[in-house]
Amino acid sequence: MYKFNYIKVETIEEASSALSNNPEAKILAGGMTLIPTMKQRLASPEQLIDIRQVNELKFIKSDSNNVVIGSVSNHYDVSSSDIVRENLPSLSKLAEGIGDPHVRNMGTIGGSITNNDPTADYPAACLGLGATIKTNKREISADEFFVDLFETILGEDEIITQVSFPIIKNSCYMKFPNPASRYAMAGVFVSKSDSEVRVAVTGAGENGVFRWKEMEDALTSNWSSSTAESIKLSPDGVMSDIHGNSDYRANLVNIMALRAVENLSNGS
């Protein structure tokens, strides 16, 4: 590790001001993605701005249409929340399957989305449910938010404050986790509302999380397990590394998608 400055803030205004004053600074929430990338010298911020004590970012609430989660809510908060369990059980199960107890008690939903790690779970939920991501400056649809590997549309002095997930009961997330890290080697989030079918894939794309349009179109025309089984993801553009080549990962995506659709079709 190298030398850097570290400050704690207690309000969004303090955090925003600190970011504006130092373009080379980074926001620290749980640090489950940021700290490892710093150790590997993939990121080298001059300053870390710790927002874990910003109480206005710690909440989980719902209305008739959405579950809204403050950005510093950790994965355990989400997985154990009665509000999330009752309204979006798919999101609760997703959070429950992230990492180990240490990671779930430290990592935050805002940090996961901000860093846009290609193997993270929450980006798939955001795209799969059509979430809206609110910052200290604006509201952004999930379809616009994720740009590329470790890249989002966020500005230099922009901070995620909350994520709003539409309540879609017919939704399911299936993941094949790396046995060591529990990161997704292939994760597929499927949702079926009155207006559309959405299928989002994480852990596999060379450019990070993506919507699988071919599968969406096929399931919209004919929602069935046989339809899901008939559509195959091309290995082109799929990651290949020491954990699995692109053909292997593409096949994992196919299997996870089929399991998600079977789960929803069976009403389980």
Secondary structure, DSSP 8 states (H G I E B T S, - for coil): ----EEEE-SSHHHHHHHHHH-TTEEEESS-TTHHHHHHTTS---SEEEE-TT-GGG--EEE-SSEEEEETT-BHHHHHH-HHHHHH-HHHHHHHHTSS-HHHHHH-BHHHHHHHT-TT-SHHHHHHHHT-EEEESS-EEEHHHHEEETTEES--TT--EEEEEEE--SSEEEEEEE-TTT--EEEEEEEEE-SS-EEEEEESSBTTS-EE-HHHHHHHHH--SHHHHHH----STTB--BTTB-HHHHHHHHHHHHHHHHHHHHTT-
